[in-house]
Amino acid sequence: MARFGRLVKTTTFRLALLYTAVFAGSVGALFVFVFINTSVFAEQQTEAAIEAEVKGFQDTFRREGVAGLVNAINRRVDPNTRTDGIYILTNPNQQRIAGNLTAWPNDIRADDLWINFSIVDLQTADPGLADVRGLQFLIPGGYRLMVGRDIREARAFRTQLLRSLNIGLGITVALGVFGGFLFSRSIMGRVESITQTCRRIMRGDLSQRIDSAGQSDELSRLSASVNEMLDQIERLMNGMREVSDNVAHDLRTPLNRLRVRLEIAANSATDEKEKAELEEAIADADGLLSTFASLLRIARAEASLRRSFGTLDLGSIVEDVVDLYQPLAEDRDVEFSSTIDFSATGWGDSNLVAQAVANLADNAVKYTPTGGRVSISVKAENGSAVLEITDSGPGIPASYHGKVFERLYRLDDSRTTPGSGLGLSLVSAVAKSHGLSVSLADNDPGLVVTVAFPRPPDTAGGA
C-alpha cells in the first residue's frame, strides 16, 4: 500500500493521469458530437420519409380524390407491407374514415404542422418521450390527414447509443489509468534502482554502477553518462588517495625529524629564554602533526568504502571511550557517568566510529568547567541505536549548530582552548559516510549531542 502511495505521487503517474484526462475529454467530446449528429440525422431521416409520404398522398388526392386517398392509406396500414407508419384521415365531422389510429390525437391545434404525441393515450407529449412524430395538413373539403412514424425504436437506438458511448468512455479512462499505472511503475522501478545506487555511492561505495543493460532509451543514456562520471570520480579519488599517502610519507617524516631536533636542542639549551622558545616551537610542531593527522583521518572517513564495514558493538566502543576519558575527567574534577546498553548495534567501520565517539567525548570533557557533569549513553531503539552525550559546559548557540561541523571552524570562546577545530569535522565526515544522523540541542546549560545509527543490514533488509 505504501508503494502504491509513492507511485501515485510520482511525476510519471501524474503526467499519465493528465494525458488520460485530456484524452478522455477529447473522446467524450467526440462521443457527444457523434451522438448529437446521429440523433439529428435519425430525426431528419424520419421527417424526410414522412414528408415524402405526405407528398405522395397529396398527388394521389389530386388525381383520385378522397376515395383514392382512402385506398392509398389502407394499403399503407396493411401489416404485410409496413408496420412503423401511423396514419389517420378524418372527415369534416372529425370522424375517422381511414388509418390505423382509432382517433385524432387530443390537444392538437389545426395550424400545427409537426406534432408529437403518445400512442397509448393519444395525448401530446414531450419530443423526448413521444411515441409518434407526425405531420398533419388539411385537405380541401374539411378533411384532415396526419402521417407519422413510430419513433420508439429510434428512441431506443439513441438510448443504446448513449449507453455504448458511456461504456466506451469508461473503458477509455480505465485503460488510461491502468496504462499510466503500468508506465509509472516501470519508470519508478528504474528510477528507484538509480536512486538506491546513488545512495550507496554517497555512503562511500564508489564501485557501484547504475545498470543500463539491454536498454537504449533516455534513462539508459543518462545512466551511461552517470557511470562514466563515476568512473572519472573514482579515478580522481584514487589519485587523491595516492597523493595523500605520498604527502603523509613525505611530510610527516620531516616534521617528526624537525620535532626531534627541536627537542634535542631544547634539552641541551642552557639559556632559559632560548629553551622556552624551543619548547614553544615543539608545541607548534605537535600542533602541526596533530592537525595533519586529523585531516588525514577526515579524508579517510569521507572516502570510506562500505566493503570495510561490519557490525558494530556500540556498547563496547562506548565503554572503551569512557575508560579512556574517565581519568581526564577526574583530573579536571568533572563528573563523568555512562549508561550502556550492550545490545545496541550499528553498521560501519569500527575505528572511524570509535574516533568520532572519542572526539565527541573529548569536546564534552574539555569544554565542561571544573565541577561540571558529562554523561554518555547508548541504547537500542527499534533495531537501531541512539548515542547521546550531554555536558554542562557553555554549549553552542543554535545559530552556530551547522557551522561547527565545518573544517577548522572554532567559536570565539573556544579559540583560547587547545585544538584545531577538526574534531566535529571528523564526526560530520563519519556521519555522512555511515548514514548517521547527528543533532545538537541545548542542555541549559551545556550541550546535548544525539547520534542516531541506522539499522544494520541484517535487520533492515539490506543496505
C-alpha positions in Angstrom: 0.0 0.0 0.0 2.9 2.3 0.8 4.5 1.5 -2.5 1.2 2.4 -4.3 1.1 5.7 -2.4 4.6 6.5 -3.6 3.6 5.5 -7.1 0.6 7.9 -7.1 2.9 10.8 -6.1 5.3 10.2 -9.0 5.6 12.7 -11.8 5.1 10.0 -14.4 1.8 8.8 -12.9 0.5 12.4 -12.7 1.5 13.0 -16.3 -0.2 9.8 -17.3 -3.4 10.9 -15.4 -3.2 14.3 -17.1 -2.8 12.7 -20.5 -5.7 10.3 -19.7 -7.9 13.3 -18.7 -7.1 15.2 -21.9 -7.7 12.1 -24.0 -10.9 11.2 -22.1 -12.1 14.8 -22.6 -11.3 14.6 -26.3 -13.0 11.2 -26.7 -16.0 12.5 -24.7 -16.3 15.5 -26.9 -16.1 13.2 -29.9 -18.8 10.9 -28.5 -21.1 13.9 -27.8 -20.6 15.0 -31.4 -21.4 11.6 -32.7 -24.4 11.2 -30.5 -25.9 14.6 -31.4 -25.3 14.2 -35.1 -26.6 10.6 -35.1 -29.8 11.7 -33.3 -30.3 14.7 -35.5 -29.7 12.6 -38.6 -32.2 9.9 -37.5 -34.8 12.6 -36.8 -34.1 14.3 -40.2 -34.5 10.9 -41.9 -37.8 10.3 -40.2 -39.1 13.7 -41.2 -37.9 13.3 -44.7 -39.7 9.9 -45.0 -42.9 11.5 -43.6 -42.7 14.4 -46.0 -42.2 12.1 -48.9 -45.3 10.1 -48.0 -47.3 13.3 -47.5 -46.3 14.5 -50.9 -47.4 11.1 -52.4 -50.8 11.4 -50.6 -51.2 14.9 -52.0 -50.6 13.7 -55.5 -53.0 10.8 -55.0 -55.7 13.2 -53.7 -55.3 15.5 -56.8 -55.6 12.5 -59.2 -58.2 10.3 -57.5 -59.8 12.4 -54.8 -60.8 11.2 -51.3 -61.6 7.7 -52.4 -58.2 7.2 -53.9 -56.6 8.7 -50.8 -58.5 6.2 -48.6 -57.3 3.3 -50.7 -53.7 4.6 -50.6 -53.9 4.9 -46.8 -55.4 1.4 -46.4 -52.6 0.0 -48.5 -50.1 1.7 -46.2 -51.6 0.2 -43.0 -51.6 -3.3 -44.3 -49.3 -5.2 -41.8 -47.9 -7.2 -44.6 -46.3 -4.2 -46.2 -45.1 -2.0 -43.3 -45.7 -1.5 -39.5 -44.0 1.7 -38.5 -46.3 4.1 -40.3 -49.1 6.0 -38.4 -52.0 7.3 -40.4 -55.4 8.8 -39.8 -57.8 10.5 -42.2 -60.9 12.3 -40.8 -64.0 13.7 -42.5 -65.3 17.2 -41.8 -67.1 15.9 -38.7 -63.7 14.7 -37.3 -64.7 11.0 -37.8 -62.0 8.6 -38.8 -62.5 7.2 -42.3 -59.1 5.6 -42.8 -55.8 4.8 -41.0 -54.5 2.7 -38.1 -55.3 5.3 -35.4 -58.6 5.0 -33.6 -59.0 8.7 -33.0 -57.3 12.0 -33.7 -54.7 13.0 -31.0 -56.1 15.4 -28.4 -54.9 19.0 -27.8 -53.6 19.3 -31.3 -54.1 22.7 -33.0 -55.1 22.8 -36.6 -52.3 25.2 -37.5 -49.6 22.9 -36.1 -47.6 21.1 -38.8 -45.2 18.8 -36.9 -46.7 17.2 -33.8 -45.5 14.7 -31.2 -47.9 12.5 -29.2 -48.2 9.3 -27.3 -49.9 6.3 -28.9 -51.1 5.0 -25.5 -53.3 7.8 -24.6 -53.2 9.9 -27.8 -52.1 12.9 -25.8 -49.5 15.4 -26.8 -46.1 14.5 -25.3 -42.6 15.9 -24.9 -40.5 15.2 -28.0 -38.1 13.1 -25.9 -41.0 11.0 -24.6 -43.3 10.9 -27.6 -44.1 7.7 -29.3 -45.0 9.3 -32.7 -43.6 12.1 -34.7 -46.3 13.2 -37.2 -47.1 15.8 -39.9 -50.7 17.0 -40.3 -52.3 19.0 -43.0 -55.8 20.0 -44.2 -57.4 18.6 -47.4 -59.9 20.7 -49.4 -63.5 19.9 -48.2 -62.7 19.9 -44.5 -60.7 16.6 -44.4 -57.6 16.2 -42.2 -54.8 13.9 -42.8 -52.0 13.0 -40.3 -48.9 10.9 -41.4 -46.5 9.9 -38.7 -43.8 7.4 -37.7 -43.4 5.3 -34.6 -40.2 6.7 -33.0 -39.9 4.2 -30.1 -37.2 2.2 -31.9 -35.3 5.4 -32.8 -35.5 6.5 -29.2 -34.3 3.1 -28.0 -31.5 3.3 -30.5 -30.4 6.7 -29.1 -30.5 5.3 -25.6 -28.4 2.3 -26.6 -26.0 4.5 -28.4 -25.6 6.8 -25.4 -25.1 3.8 -23.2 -22.5 2.4 -25.5 -20.7 5.7 -25.7 -20.6 6.0 -21.9 -19.2 2.4 -21.6 -16.6 3.3 -24.3 -15.6 6.4 -22.4 -15.4 4.5 -19.1 -13.2 1.8 -20.8 -11.0 4.6 -22.2 -10.5 6.2 -18.8 -9.9 2.8 -17.1 -7.3 1.8 -19.7 -5.7 5.2 -19.4 -5.3 4.9 -15.7 -4.2 1.3 -15.9 -1.7 2.2 -18.6 -0.5 5.1 -16.5 -0.1 2.8 -13.5 2.0 0.3 -15.5 4.1 3.0 -17.2 4.7 4.8 -13.9 5.6 1.5 -12.1 8.1 0.7 -14.8 9.7 4.1 -14.7 9.6 4.3 -10.9 11.3 0.9 -10.7 14.2 2.1 -12.8 14.4 5.5 -11.0 14.3 3.7 -7.6 17.2 1.5 -8.8 19.2 4.6 -9.8 18.3 6.3 -6.5 19.5 3.3 -4.4 22.7 3.0 -6.4 23.4 6.7 -5.9 22.7 6.4 -2.2 25.2 3.5 -1.9 27.7 5.6 -3.8 27.1 8.6 -1.5 27.8 6.3 1.5 31.2 5.7 0.1 31.0 2.6 -2.2 32.4 4.1 -5.4 32.4 0.7 -7.1 28.7 0.8 -7.6 27.3 1.5 -11.1 23.9 2.0 -12.5 22.5 -0.9 -14.5 21.5 0.1 -18.0 22.0 -3.3 -19.8 19.5 -4.1 -22.6 18.0 -0.6 -22.8 18.5 2.3 -25.3 16.2 5.0 -24.0 16.8 8.3 -22.3 17.2 6.8 -18.8 19.8 4.4 -20.2 21.8 7.1 -21.8 21.6 9.1 -18.6 22.7 6.1 -16.6 25.6 5.6 -19.0 26.7 9.2 -18.6 26.5 8.9 -14.8 28.5 5.7 -14.9 31.2 7.5 -17.0 31.2 10.3 -14.4 31.6 7.9 -11.6 34.5 6.2 -13.4 36.2 9.6 -13.6 35.4 10.4 -9.9 36.8 7.0 -8.8 40.0 7.6 -10.8 40.3 11.1 -9.2 39.6 9.7 -5.7 42.2 7.0 -6.2 44.7 9.7 -7.4 43.9 11.9 -4.4 44.3 8.9 -2.1 47.7 8.2 -3.6 48.7 11.8 -3.2 47.5 11.7 0.4 49.7 8.7 1.1 52.7 10.4 -0.6 52.1 13.6 1.4 51.8 11.5 4.6 55.1 9.8 3.9 56.9 12.9 2.6 55.8 15.4 5.2 55.2 13.6 8.4 58.8 12.2 8.4 60.5 15.7 8.0 58.1 17.1 10.6 58.9 14.4 13.1 62.7 14.9 12.4 62.2 18.7 13.0 60.4 18.0 16.3 63.2 15.6 17.4 65.9 18.2 16.6 64.0 20.9 18.4 63.6 18.6 21.4 67.3 17.8 21.4 68.1 21.5 21.1 65.8 22.3 24.0 67.3 19.7 26.2 70.8 21.0 25.5 69.9 24.7 25.8 71.4 26.5 28.8 69.6 29.8 28.3 66.1 29.6 29.9 64.6 32.1 27.3 66.0 30.1 24.4 64.8 26.8 26.0 61.3 28.3 26.4 61.2 29.4 22.7 62.3 25.9 21.6 59.6 24.3 23.7 57.0 26.6 22.1 58.4 25.5 18.7 58.0 21.9 19.7 54.4 22.6 20.8 53.7 24.2 17.4 55.2 21.1 15.6 53.0 18.9 17.7 50.0 21.0 16.7 51.0 20.7 13.0 51.4 16.9 13.3 48.0 16.7 15.1 46.3 18.8 12.5 47.9 16.8 9.7 46.8 13.6 11.3 43.2 14.9 11.8 43.0 16.0 8.2 44.1 12.5 7.0 41.5 10.9 9.3 38.8 13.1 7.9 39.8 12.3 4.3 39.8 8.6 5.2 36.3 8.9 6.8 34.9 10.8 3.7 36.4 8.2 1.4 35.5 5.2 3.5 34.3 2.2 1.5 31.3 0.1 2.6 33.2 -3.1 1.9 35.2 -2.4 5.0 32.1 -2.1 7.1 30.8 -4.6 9.6 28.5 -5.0 12.6 29.5 -2.6 15.4 29.3 -3.5 19.1 28.5 0.1 20.1 28.3 -0.9 23.8 32.0 -2.0 23.8 33.0 1.1 21.8 31.4 3.5 24.2 32.8 1.5 27.2 36.4 1.9 25.7 35.8 5.7 25.2 34.6 6.0 28.8 37.7 4.2 30.1 39.9 6.5 28.0 38.4 9.8 29.2 37.5 8.9 32.8 41.0 9.8 34.1 41.0 13.1 32.2 37.6 14.0 33.6 38.8 13.2 37.1 41.9 15.4 36.7 39.5 18.2 35.7 37.2 17.4 38.6 34.3 16.7 36.1 31.7 14.0 36.9 31.7 11.5 34.0 28.9 9.0 34.1 27.7 6.4 31.5 24.7 4.3 30.7 25.4 1.5 28.2 23.0 -0.9 26.6 25.3 -3.7 25.3 22.5 -4.9 22.9 22.9 -1.8 20.8 24.5 -2.5 17.4 25.3 -0.5 14.3 27.0 -0.9 10.9 30.2 0.7 9.8 34.0 1.0 10.3 34.6 0.4 14.0 37.8 2.5 14.0 36.1 5.5 12.4 33.0 5.3 14.6 35.2 4.9 17.7 37.2 8.0 16.7 34.0 10.0 16.2 32.6 9.0 19.6 36.0 9.8 21.2 36.0 13.3 19.6 32.5 14.0 21.0 33.6 12.8 24.5 36.8 14.8 24.2 34.9 18.0 23.4 32.4 17.4 26.2 35.1 16.9 28.9 37.4 19.6 27.5 34.8 22.4 27.5 33.0 21.4 30.7 34.2 23.6 33.6 35.5 22.3 36.9 32.7 20.7 39.0 30.6 20.1 35.9 28.9 17.0 34.6 29.3 14.9 31.5 27.2 11.8 30.7 27.3 9.4 27.7 24.6 6.8 26.9 23.9 4.3 24.2 20.6 2.4 23.8 18.8 0.2 21.3 15.7 1.5 19.7 13.6 -0.5 17.2 16.5 -2.4 15.9 18.8 0.7 15.6 20.9 2.5 18.2 21.0 6.1 19.7 24.1 7.6 21.2 23.7 10.7 23.4 26.4 12.8 25.1 25.4 15.7 27.4 27.6 18.2 29.3 27.1 21.2 31.5 29.6 23.4 29.6 29.0 26.7 27.8 27.1 25.0 24.9 26.8 26.2 21.4 24.3 28.8 20.2 21.6 27.4 17.9 22.7 29.7 15.1 26.1 28.0 15.0 24.9 24.4 15.1 25.6 23.9 11.4 28.8 25.9 11.2 30.7 24.0 14.0 30.9 20.9 11.7 32.9 22.9 9.1 36.7 22.3 9.0 38.9 24.5 11.1 35.8 26.5 12.4 36.0 27.5 16.0 33.8 29.7 18.2 35.4 32.8 19.6 35.1 31.5 23.2 37.0 28.3 22.3 39.9 29.9 20.5 41.9 30.0 23.7 41.4 26.2 24.2 44.0 23.9 22.6 42.6 22.3 19.4 42.5 22.6 15.6 38.7 22.8 15.1 38.7 19.5 13.3 37.0 17.3 15.9 33.4 17.8 14.8 34.5 17.8 11.2 35.6 14.2 11.6 32.3 13.5 13.3 30.5 15.0 10.3 32.6 13.0 7.8 31.9 9.7 9.6 28.2 10.5 9.9 28.0 11.3 6.1 29.8 8.1 5.1 27.9 5.9 7.6 24.4 7.4 7.1 24.3 8.6 10.7 22.0 11.4 11.9 23.8 14.0 14.2 21.8 16.7 16.0 22.7 19.3 18.6 20.4 20.7 21.3 20.6 23.0 24.3 21.1 21.3 27.7 20.6 24.5 29.7 23.4 24.8 30.5 25.5 22.8 28.2 25.1 20.8 25.0 23.3 17.6 24.0 24.7 15.7 21.0 22.5 12.9 19.7 23.8 10.4 17.1 21.2 8.1 15.6 22.5 4.9 13.9 20.6 3.3 11.1 19.6 -0.4 11.3 22.3 -2.9 10.4 21.7 -4.6 7.0 20.9 -8.0 8.7 17.8 -6.3 10.5 16.9 -3.7 7.9 16.7 -5.9 5.0 19.9 -4.9 3.3 22.0 -1.8 2.9 
